[in-house]
Amino acid sequence: MASSQKRSDRLYALMEILKDGALHRAEELAAAMQVSLRTIYRDMQTLANSGVAVEGERGTGYRAKAVLTLPPLNLTEDELEALHIGLEVVGTGMEGPLRAAAESLSAKIDAVLPEEIGGVAQGFGFAAYPFVETTQSLSHLEPLRTAIRAKQKLRITVKGSVARDVRPLKLDYWGRVWTLGVWDETLSEFANIRVDQIVDLAVLPGLFVEEPGKSLKDLLAQT
């Protein structure tokens, strides 16, 4: 189990690198991850199979595709997120006809999603083995979204770490992995927290107000 978790962490780290939209050569990725070229090639295939919209090939490099939206269907953000969550649950938690139907629906949605230049990948593919644990994070999404809207401070404990007091700023979705962008009051810095790694979540009393250097605008300026 330890080795598969290590691989999951490496895949997530590769996603973090690729999401800038730039072309990254396999040799550079291998050096950054301290693994072989063959491992990077396998990881890229795993990410593609997991629904992460990665493009590229051996010898040229890899990048994440543009952000995907659904304007022709007039979906709200909440409706789009509901589709993501529903497909995640059925695709990783079911077998037989229901899973096949979910895969078919996923393919049909992918076929009509337009691309917008300069964004990141948010495809509807299905999770391969390294990311199946992300379904365990679904219960955290609603309280996190509520806290973001209300500007409510949280105390979050991540697997293998101590509790941290944070200001939740935004949720991002990366082809089966949710991350929470925060101002970490414990460490006095911005951070991205993997939602599937959260083991305890508590609402703290009092709301926070935007301050220079700690706001969503400042976080976005760093990416």
Secondary structure in CASP SS format (residue, H / E / C, confidence):
PFRMAT SS
TARGET T0000
AUTHOR 0000-0000-0000
METHOD secondary structure of the structure
MODEL  1
M C 1.00
A H 1.00
S H 1.00
S H 1.00
Q H 1.00
K H 1.00
R H 1.00
S H 1.00
D H 1.00
R H 1.00
L H 1.00
Y H 1.00
A H 1.00
L H 1.00
M H 1.00
E H 1.00
I H 1.00
L H 1.00
K C 1.00
D C 1.00
G C 1.00
A C 1.00
L C 1.00
H E 1.00
R C 1.00
A H 1.00
E H 1.00
E H 1.00
L H 1.00
A H 1.00
A H 1.00
A H 1.00
M H 1.00
Q C 1.00
V C 1.00
S C 1.00
L H 1.00
R H 1.00
T H 1.00
I H 1.00
Y H 1.00
R H 1.00
D H 1.00
M H 1.00
Q H 1.00
T H 1.00
L H 1.00
A H 1.00
N H 1.00
S C 1.00
G C 1.00
V C 1.00
A C 1.00
V E 1.00
E E 1.00
G E 1.00
E E 1.00
R C 1.00
G C 1.00
T C 1.00
G E 1.00
Y E 1.00
R E 1.00
A E 1.00
K C 1.00
A C 1.00
V E 1.00
L E 1.00
T C 1.00
L C 1.00
P H 1.00
P H 1.00
L H 1.00
N C 1.00
L C 1.00
T C 1.00
E H 1.00
D H 1.00
E H 1.00
L H 1.00
E H 1.00
A H 1.00
L H 1.00
H H 1.00
I H 1.00
G H 1.00
L H 1.00
E H 1.00
V H 1.00
V H 1.00
G H 1.00
T H 1.00
G H 1.00
M C 1.00
E C 1.00
G C 1.00
P H 1.00
L H 1.00
R H 1.00
A H 1.00
A H 1.00
A H 1.00
E H 1.00
S H 1.00
L H 1.00
S H 1.00
A H 1.00
K H 1.00
I H 1.00
D H 1.00
A H 1.00
V H 1.00
L C 1.00
P C 1.00
E E 1.00
E E 1.00
I C 1.00
G C 1.00
G C 1.00
V C 1.00
A C 1.00
Q C 1.00
G C 1.00
F C 1.00
G C 1.00
F C 1.00
A C 1.00
A C 1.00
Y H 1.00
P H 1.00
F H 1.00
V H 1.00
E H 1.00
T H 1.00
T H 1.00
Q H 1.00
S H 1.00
L H 1.00
S H 1.00
H H 1.00
L H 1.00
E H 1.00
P H 1.00
L H 1.00
R H 1.00
T H 1.00
A H 1.00
I H 1.00
R H 1.00
A H 1.00
K C 1.00
Q E 1.00
K E 1.00
L E 1.00
R E 1.00
I E 1.00
T E 1.00
V E 1.00
K C 1.00
G C 1.00
S C 1.00
V C 1.00
A E 1.00
R E 1.00
D E 1.00
V E 1.00
R E 1.00
P E 1.00
L E 1.00
K E 1.00
L E 1.00
D E 1.00
Y E 1.00
W E 1.00
G C 1.00
R C 1.00
V E 1.00
W E 1.00
T E 1.00
L E 1.00
G E 1.00
V E 1.00
W E 1.00
D E 1.00
E C 1.00
T C 1.00
L C 1.00
S C 1.00
E E 1.00
F E 1.00
A E 1.00
N E 1.00
I E 1.00
R E 1.00
V H 1.00
D H 1.00
Q H 1.00
I E 1.00
V E 1.00
D E 1.00
L E 1.00
A E 1.00
V E 1.00
L E 1.00
P E 1.00
G E 1.00
L E 1.00
F C 1.00
V C 1.00
E C 1.00
E C 1.00
P C 1.00
G C 1.00
K C 1.00
S C 1.00
L H 1.00
K H 1.00
D H 1.00
L H 1.00
L H 1.00
A H 1.00
Q H 1.00
T C 1.00
END
